[in-house]
């Protein structure tokens, strides 16, 4: 096998040695090329001038369809010389590929979790704001939510929290709800032991938007959530047998319990659940 004169030629030699399913492509550079294999992409880099003893490095390239660790002790690289592609190909087989097989299993599980995290949050935000649309890009864990009043880019992080590198608010509609939810998802939450049912009612009123308020009960830990246009027709938020519920004041005695929440949830999460029930009851009447 002749000595390669540039990185792409060397990558082609590696692809030939590695066998079926491997290919090489150039990047308009004499010192850099890409080596593609089954489910893996490798960067092939060297220096100029290129001679038989010139050092060459082959390393894993991040795949855009996977969520990578922020830190890793696996750098996924081997080195050799331009004049000995067989040794580098053997190192790829014996060192990079076994380590990659183990790592990609973890990355795929991380990717599934991240996608689930951002989809759950986006669905909750869309429900709370009302009339919002959500789109997902090719990068896992990223979404764009738009509502009548602004839009935000959502990122799911390694720690299970949601952040937003870009928020545009064009009107007050829905802004408080989205910002409150983002604060919760970013991990900036209040200690559950430090808030009461009336605090949850106030959080629900904030999420419901303009015209809503919550008044604490005088003798018990509860709240009445009201809209200024529905005088006397508010919604009671209280506790029965350790479970939060919402009932329509002066309408009926039925109680709708908050589901999918617990005492360990954040104030905004509990408020969002209560707000969704209030909105549902109000829409049904």
Secondary structure, 3 states (H helix, E strand, C coil): CCCCCCHHHHHHHHHHHHCCCCEEEECCCCCEEEEEECCEEEEEEECCCCCCCCEEEEEECCCCCCCCCCCCCCCCEEEEECCCHHHHHHHHHHHHHHHHHHHHHHHHHHHHHHHHHHHHHHHHHHHHHCCCEEEECCCCCEEEEEECCEEEEEEECCCCCEEEEEEEECCCCCHHHHHHHHHHHCCCCCCHHHCCHHHHHHHHHHHHCCCEEEEECCCCCCEEEEECCCCCCCEEEEEECCEEEEEECCCCCCCEECCCCCCCCCHHHHHHHHHHHHHHHHHHC
